[in-house]
Every structure is written in structure tokens, then in C-alpha cells.
Amino acid sequence: MAHSHGSHRHDRPVNNYNRAFIISVALNNSFVVIEADYGILANSLALLADAGHNASDVLGLLFAWGATLLARRRPTSRRTYGLRRSSILAALLNASFLLVVSGGIGWEAILRFRNPARDRWRNCNFRGSSGNCH
């Protein structure tokens, strides 16, 4: 919420979020790659699960970015509301991706109950200092 002190203001209108989306997607994606690599090296389902969760965050950012770009289009005679409802579709796609990732993680967990994997915790120590490592 903007407030003012006399003649000056503390808010700045932001007209273009593209740079913020690019930076956030790049940083999150690099974190996903590092985390997935260490999850595979450490044979850690927790790291792989967190990498999948962060990948869904990256995908959610991309869906939101795409939805904001589509929502800017002007209404036409065919689409009288424009494409402003694309944000709802982006949320549905993101939720669907989360369900698929959760199902894959759950399936792998069930398989590991049958045949437990030996964790390589030494590889996990470095990664554990910057995030989750269970």
C-alpha cells in the first residue's frame, strides 16, 4: 500500500515484470538442477522430492508468466473477455503437475519400502547446508 509524506511518494509503478520472471525462473531452475544432481548422487528420495517440488514452482512461474502475457491481449469479437481467464488455466496446469510429481514420489517411496536404498550421507552434507536433506 502506498503512502505519501507531503509532496513525495514511496511507490513506483511497475509496468514490466518480465525481468523479474526471468531472474526468478533462472535462479529456481539452477537450484532444481543442483538439488536433483545431489539427490541422485546421495540416493536421497527427500532431495529428489524437494527438487520435484521446486520444479513445480519453476513451472508455476512459467505458467503465471504465460498467463500474464495472454491476459494482456485485447478482447476480440470472438473472445469478448480477452484471454484474462488464462490465469485459471495456468493454476489448473500447475496443480496437475504437482499431482503427477506427488504420485511419482509416492510410487518411488512404496518401491523403497520393498527394497530400501542405502543413503550416501557424505554427499548429502554439502547440499544439506543450503536446503533440506533428510
MDAnalysis code that builds the backbone (N, CA, C; Angstrom):
import MDAnalysis as mda
import numpy as np

u = mda.Universe.empty(402, n_residues=134, atom_resindex=np.repeat(np.arange(134), 3), trajectory=True)
u.add_TopologyAttr("name", ["N", "CA", "C"] * 134)
u.add_TopologyAttr("resid", np.arange(1, 135))
u.add_TopologyAttr("resname", ["MET", "ALA", "HIS", "SER", "HIS", "GLY", "SER", "HIS", "ARG", "HIS", "ASP", "ARG", "PRO", "VAL", "ASN", "ASN", "TYR", "ASN", "ARG", "ALA", "PHE", "ILE", "ILE", "SER", "VAL", "ALA", "LEU", "ASN", "ASN", "SER", "PHE", "VAL", "VAL", "ILE", "GLU", "ALA", "ASP", "TYR", "GLY", "ILE", "LEU", "ALA", "ASN", "SER", "LEU", "ALA", "LEU", "LEU", "ALA", "ASP", "ALA", "GLY", "HIS", "ASN", "ALA", "SER", "ASP", "VAL", "LEU", "GLY", "LEU", "LEU", "PHE", "ALA", "TRP", "GLY", "ALA", "THR", "LEU", "LEU", "ALA", "ARG", "ARG", "ARG", "PRO", "THR", "SER", "ARG", "ARG", "THR", "TYR", "GLY", "LEU", "ARG", "ARG", "SER", "SER", "ILE", "LEU", "ALA", "ALA", "LEU", "LEU", "ASN", "ALA", "SER", "PHE", "LEU", "LEU", "VAL", "VAL", "SER", "GLY", "GLY", "ILE", "GLY", "TRP", "GLU", "ALA", "ILE", "LEU", "ARG", "PHE", "ARG", "ASN", "PRO", "ALA", "ARG", "ASP", "ARG", "TRP", "ARG", "ASN", "CYS", "ASN", "PHE", "ARG", "GLY", "SER", "SER", "GLY", "ASN", "CYS", "HIS"])
u.atoms.positions = np.array([
    [0.843, -1.170, 0.000],
    [0.000, 0.000, 0.000],
    [0.893, 1.238, 0.000],
    [0.617, 2.129, -0.864],
    [1.425, 3.339, -0.998],
    [1.021, 4.357, 0.056],
    [1.985, 5.107, 0.498],
    [1.708, 6.218, 1.393],
    [2.577, 7.398, 0.971],
    [2.204, 8.558, 1.417],
    [2.955, 9.742, 0.996],
    [3.286, 10.610, 2.201],
    [4.338, 11.361, 2.032],
    [4.764, 12.333, 3.034],
    [4.851, 13.676, 2.328],
    [3.804, 14.400, 2.334],
    [3.809, 15.684, 1.660],
    [3.775, 15.515, 0.160],
    [4.830, 15.994, -0.506],
    [4.804, 16.002, -1.966],
    [5.538, 14.829, -2.609],
    [6.167, 13.947, -1.837],
    [6.848, 12.812, -2.469],
    [6.174, 11.497, -2.084],
    [6.367, 10.498, -2.931],
    [5.710, 9.202, -2.726],
    [6.767, 8.102, -2.657],
    [6.386, 6.969, -2.085],
    [7.298, 5.845, -1.930],
    [6.953, 4.675, -2.837],
    [5.991, 4.809, -3.659],
    [5.646, 3.704, -4.565],
    [6.103, 4.041, -5.972],
    [6.473, 3.015, -6.699],
    [6.846, 3.182, -8.102],
    [6.029, 2.192, -8.907],
    [5.354, 2.660, -9.913],
    [4.580, 1.710, -10.718],
    [5.514, 0.797, -11.513],
    [5.184, -0.485, -11.498],
    [5.963, -1.457, -12.252],
    [5.149, -1.838, -13.473],
    [5.698, -1.573, -14.644],
    [4.972, -1.852, -15.874],
    [5.383, -3.158, -16.520],
    [6.567, -3.661, -16.187],
    [7.079, -4.837, -16.867],
    [7.699, -5.782, -15.849],
    [7.073, -6.951, -15.679],
    [7.569, -7.948, -14.746],
    [8.433, -9.000, -15.443],
    [8.695, -8.860, -16.723],
    [9.421, -9.875, -17.476],
    [10.804, -10.140, -16.888],
    [11.521, -9.109, -16.516],
    [12.868, -9.294, -15.971],
    [12.815, -10.062, -14.654],
    [11.847, -9.752, -13.813],
    [11.704, -10.463, -12.537],
    [11.389, -11.934, -12.767],
    [10.531, -12.224, -13.724],
    [10.217, -13.619, -14.035],
    [11.447, -14.350, -14.562],
    [12.207, -13.721, -15.435],
    [13.404, -14.358, -15.995],
    [14.403, -14.676, -14.884],
    [14.641, -13.732, -14.004],
    [15.593, -13.944, -12.918],
    [15.114, -15.033, -11.973],
    [13.856, -14.989, -11.589],
    [13.349, -15.988, -10.646],
    [13.328, -17.385, -11.261],
    [12.983, -17.503, -12.524],
    [12.992, -18.810, -13.182],
    [14.418, -19.332, -13.290],
    [15.363, -18.477, -13.653],
    [16.756, -18.918, -13.788],
    [17.332, -19.363, -12.449],
    [17.114, -18.598, -11.402],
    [17.645, -18.968, -10.090],
    [16.999, -20.243, -9.570],
    [15.683, -20.329, -9.658],
    [14.997, -21.530, -9.183],
    [15.376, -22.758, -9.990],
    [15.516, -22.582, -11.294],
    [15.862, -23.723, -12.138],
    [17.268, -24.227, -11.835],
    [18.203, -23.320, -11.592],
    [19.556, -23.763, -11.244],
    [19.550, -24.507, -9.913],
    [18.742, -24.069, -8.972],
    [18.616, -24.764, -7.690],
    [18.029, -26.158, -7.886],
    [17.045, -26.296, -8.769],
    [16.443, -27.600, -9.054],
    [17.483, -28.556, -9.617],
    [18.295, -28.087, -10.551],
    [19.305, -28.943, -11.179],
    [20.329, -29.407, -10.147],
    [20.815, -28.491, -9.332],
    [21.801, -28.847, -8.305],
    [21.201, -29.829, -7.306],
    [20.001, -29.554, -6.870],
    [19.350, -30.411, -5.881],
    [19.057, -31.797, -6.443],
    [18.611, -31.870, -7.672],
    [18.346, -33.170, -8.286],
    [19.645, -33.953, -8.473],
    [20.711, -33.282, -8.882],
    [22.004, -33.953, -9.030],
    [22.472, -34.552, -7.709],
    [22.420, -33.763, -6.645],
    [22.834, -34.280, -5.347],
    [21.861, -35.342, -4.834],
    [20.598, -35.225, -5.169],
    [19.648, -36.259, -4.779],
    [19.969, -37.594, -5.422],
    [20.375, -37.552, -6.677],
    [20.763, -38.778, -7.371],
    [22.080, -39.303, -6.810],
    [23.064, -38.415, -6.604],
    [24.357, -38.838, -6.051],
    [24.214, -39.436, -4.651],
    [23.385, -38.820, -3.818],
    [23.208, -39.277, -2.446],
    [22.155, -40.371, -2.339],
    [21.479, -40.677, -3.432],
    [20.403, -41.675, -3.441],
    [19.329, -41.291, -2.422],
    [19.004, -39.996, -2.391],
    [18.097, -39.445, -1.399],
    [16.760, -39.085, -2.036],
    [15.721, -39.803, -1.613],
    [14.382, -39.504, -2.116],
    [13.902, -38.146, -1.605],
    [14.349, -37.739, -0.415],
    [13.951, -36.438, 0.125],
    [14.461, -35.307, -0.766],
    [15.710, -35.406, -1.214],
    [16.246, -34.374, -2.103],
    [15.536, -34.390, -3.450],
    [15.267, -35.577, -3.964],
    [14.564, -35.658, -5.245],
    [13.146, -35.122, -5.120],
    [12.504, -35.399, -3.988],
    [11.146, -34.876, -3.766],
    [11.157, -33.356, -3.699],
    [12.151, -32.808, -3.000],
    [12.232, -31.355, -2.910],
    [12.571, -30.744, -4.267],
    [13.419, -31.425, -5.041],
    [13.713, -30.945, -6.398],
    [12.454, -30.958, -7.252],
    [11.632, -31.996, -7.112],
    [10.361, -32.037, -7.839],
    [9.428, -30.918, -7.415],
    [9.401, -30.636, -6.120],
    [8.571, -29.538, -5.627],
    [9.054, -28.199, -6.179],
    [10.374, -27.996, -6.157],
    [10.917, -26.754, -6.697],
    [10.724, -26.664, -8.207],
    [10.775, -27.809, -8.902],
    [10.499, -27.810, -10.344],
    [9.059, -27.380, -10.607],
    [8.148, -27.800, -9.730],
    [6.760, -27.352, -9.901],
    [6.643, -25.854, -9.659],
    [7.468, -25.317, -8.760],
    [7.480, -23.860, -8.559],
    [7.952, -23.144, -9.826],
    [9.007, -23.689, -10.451],
    [9.509, -23.103, -11.699],
    [8.428, -23.164, -12.768],
    [7.786, -24.318, -12.879],
    [6.729, -24.461, -13.881],
    [5.562, -23.520, -13.572],
    [5.248, -23.365, -12.285],
    [4.197, -22.432, -11.890],
    [4.536, -20.997, -12.275],
    [5.810, -20.624, -12.099],
    [6.240, -19.289, -12.521],
    [6.089, -19.128, -14.034],
    [6.487, -20.151, -14.778],
    [6.356, -20.078, -16.239],
    [4.897, -20.003, -16.670],
    [4.036, -20.793, -16.018],
    [2.607, -20.726, -16.329],
    [2.045, -19.349, -16.005],
    [2.428, -18.796, -14.852],
    [1.936, -17.470, -14.465],
    [2.425, -16.401, -15.431],
    [3.669, -16.517, -15.830],
    [4.229, -15.571, -16.796],
    [3.464, -15.640, -18.107],
    [3.251, -16.848, -18.596],
    [2.480, -17.018, -19.831],
    [1.060, -16.485, -19.699],
    [0.457, -16.730, -18.541],
    [-0.914, -16.255, -18.328],
    [-0.976, -14.731, -18.308],
    [0.028, -14.083, -17.708],
    [0.012, -12.617, -17.695],
    [0.221, -12.053, -19.097],
    [1.034, -12.739, -19.889],
    [1.220, -12.280, -21.269],
    [-0.068, -12.457, -22.071],
    [-0.751, -13.579, -21.889],
    [-2.017, -13.798, -22.595],
    [-3.114, -12.855, -22.113],
    [-3.107, -12.553, -20.816],
    [-4.155, -11.686, -20.260],
    [-4.049, -10.257, -20.779],
    [-2.905, -9.869, -21.293],
    [-2.732, -8.515, -21.832],
    [-3.376, -8.322, -23.201],
    [-3.695, -9.422, -23.846],
    [-4.295, -9.298, -25.180],
    [-5.655, -8.637, -25.087],
    [-5.960, -7.869, -26.093],
    [-7.234, -7.145, -26.121],
    [-8.381, -8.096, -26.474],
    [-9.548, -7.782, -25.941],
    [-10.721, -8.579, -26.318],
    [-11.005, -8.470, -27.816],
    [-11.555, -9.527, -28.369],
    [-11.947, -9.553, -29.776],
    [-13.432, -9.876, -29.857],
    [-13.964, -9.892, -31.058],
    [-15.378, -10.249, -31.208],
    [-15.603, -11.717, -30.844],
    [-14.585, -12.546, -31.023],
    [-14.697, -13.969, -30.677],
    [-14.485, -14.194, -29.179],
    [-13.536, -13.485, -28.612],
    [-13.230, -13.604, -27.187],
    [-13.496, -12.238, -26.547],
    [-14.721, -12.018, -26.123],
    [-15.134, -10.708, -25.632],
    [-14.490, -10.356, -24.296],
    [-14.038, -11.350, -23.558],
    [-13.356, -11.103, -22.294],
    [-11.841, -11.112, -22.483],
    [-11.391, -11.346, -23.686],
    [-9.968, -11.471, -23.950],
    [-9.475, -12.830, -23.478],
    [-8.255, -12.879, -23.034],
    [-7.697, -14.124, -22.510],
    [-7.342, -13.975, -21.033],
    [-8.128, -13.200, -20.316],
    [-7.853, -12.963, -18.900],
    [-8.072, -14.201, -18.046],
    [-8.854, -15.131, -18.520],
    [-9.096, -16.356, -17.760],
    [-7.950, -17.351, -17.881],
    [-6.933, -17.007, -18.630],
    [-5.803, -17.920, -18.779],
    [-5.098, -18.169, -17.446],
    [-5.227, -17.266, -16.496],
    [-4.611, -17.483, -15.183],
    [-5.249, -18.671, -14.467],
    [-6.536, -18.886, -14.686],
    [-7.212, -20.039, -14.091],
    [-6.679, -21.317, -14.709],
    [-6.482, -21.319, -16.008],
    [-5.916, -22.480, -16.684],
    [-4.483, -22.741, -16.222],
    [-3.713, -21.681, -16.002],
    [-2.339, -21.833, -15.508],
    [-2.332, -22.478, -14.124],
    [-3.251, -22.073, -13.263],
    [-3.342, -22.666, -11.926],
    [-3.738, -24.137, -12.011],
    [-4.646, -24.469, -12.923],
    [-5.044, -25.869, -13.106],
    [-3.881, -26.717, -13.611],
    [-3.116, -26.201, -14.557],
    [-1.952, -26.926, -15.061],
    [-0.901, -27.121, -13.975],
    [-0.680, -26.107, -13.177],
    [0.290, -26.217, -12.095],
    [-0.153, -27.257, -11.067],
    [-1.417, -27.257, -10.693],
    [-1.930, -28.244, -9.743],
    [-1.829, -29.656, -10.316],
    [-2.103, -29.802, -11.600],
    [-1.989, -31.118, -12.239],
    [-0.551, -31.616, -12.215],
    [0.388, -30.727, -12.491],
    [1.794, -31.113, -12.446],
    [2.201, -31.525, -11.031],
    [1.720, -30.801, -10.012],
    [2.013, -31.168, -8.631],
    [1.476, -32.552, -8.294],
    [0.288, -32.877, -8.788],
    [-0.276, -34.199, -8.541],
    [0.555, -35.301, -9.200],
    [1.029, -35.058, -10.411],
    [1.851, -36.049, -11.110],
    [3.174, -36.254, -10.365],
    [3.820, -35.154, -9.966],
    [5.081, -35.262, -9.230],
    [4.860, -35.968, -7.896],
    [3.787, -35.628, -7.188],
    [3.488, -36.276, -5.913],
    [3.233, -37.768, -6.093],
    [2.540, -38.127, -7.160],
    [2.309, -39.548, -7.441],
    [3.604, -40.290, -7.713],
    [4.504, -39.660, -8.474],
    [5.799, -40.296, -8.752],
    [6.635, -40.464, -7.498],
    [6.621, -39.470, -6.645],
    [7.369, -39.557, -5.387],
    [6.761, -40.634, -4.493],
    [5.444, -40.664, -4.421],
    [4.762, -41.691, -3.628],
    [5.066, -43.091, -4.136],
    [5.063, -43.270, -5.449],
    [5.366, -44.571, -6.037],
    [6.799, -45.002, -5.713],
    [7.728, -44.086, -5.837],
    [9.123, -44.398, -5.515],
    [9.273, -44.734, -4.036],
    [8.538, -44.040, -3.166],
    [8.590, -44.340, -1.735],
    [8.070, -45.743, -1.457],
    [7.001, -46.143, -2.121],
    [6.468, -47.503, -1.956],
    [7.489, -48.536, -2.420],
    [8.132, -48.276, -3.553],
    [9.161, -49.200, -4.034],
    [10.334, -49.285, -3.068],
    [10.662, -48.186, -2.423],
    [11.772, -48.206, -1.460],
    [11.412, -48.913, -0.168],
    [10.127, -49.002, 0.163],
    [9.738, -49.818, 1.312],
    [10.029, -51.292, 1.028],
    [9.800, -51.718, -0.191],
    [10.079, -53.101, -0.588],
    [11.570, -53.383, -0.651],
    [12.328, -52.430, -1.189],
    [13.756, -52.611, -1.388],
    [14.463, -51.325, -0.954],
    [14.758, -51.196, 0.352],
    [15.351, -49.947, 0.847],
    [16.688, -49.637, 0.172],
    [16.879, -48.359, -0.126],
    [18.125, -47.907, -0.741],
    [19.048, -47.381, 0.351],
    [20.314, -47.591, 0.154],
    [21.300, -47.097, 1.107],
    [21.609, -45.635, 0.757],
    [21.402, -44.750, 1.735],
    [21.709, -43.334, 1.517],
    [23.203, -43.109, 1.617],
    [23.701, -42.242, 0.804],
    [25.102, -41.845, 0.850],
    [25.167, -40.454, 1.474],
    [25.167, -40.393, 2.804],
    [25.027, -39.133, 3.520],
    [26.205, -38.203, 3.321],
    [27.395, -38.727, 3.024],
    [28.549, -37.864, 2.836],
    [28.287, -36.857, 1.712],
    [27.685, -37.312, 0.623],
    [27.361, -36.406, -0.484],
    [26.261, -35.426, -0.108],
    [25.462, -35.797, 0.844],
    [24.305, -35.002, 1.223],
    [24.682, -33.841, 2.140],
    [25.816, -33.925, 2.811],
    [26.182, -32.880, 3.773],
    [26.327, -31.518, 3.118],
    [26.967, -31.459, 1.960],
    [27.129, -30.176, 1.273],
    [25.777, -29.594, 0.904],
    [24.908, -30.399, 0.326],
    [23.592, -29.929, -0.092],
    [22.737, -29.572, 1.112],
    [22.902, -30.307, 2.205],
    [22.096, -30.064, 3.390],
    [22.340, -28.709, 4.000],
    [23.496, -28.113, 3.732],
    [23.773, -26.796, 4.281],
    [22.987, -25.694, 3.592],
    [22.448, -25.976, 2.418],
    [21.716, -24.934, 1.693],
    [20.234, -25.232, 1.539],
    [19.769, -26.350, 2.058],
    [18.346, -26.685, 1.926],
    [18.004, -27.900, 2.762],
    [17.005, -28.643, 2.329],
    [16.584, -29.836, 3.060],
    [17.425, -31.030, 2.694],
    [17.749, -31.833, 3.666],
    [18.417, -33.097, 3.417],
    [17.984, -34.044, 4.532],
    [17.035, -34.903, 4.234],
    [16.503, -35.833, 5.245],
    [17.048, -37.205, 5.026],
])
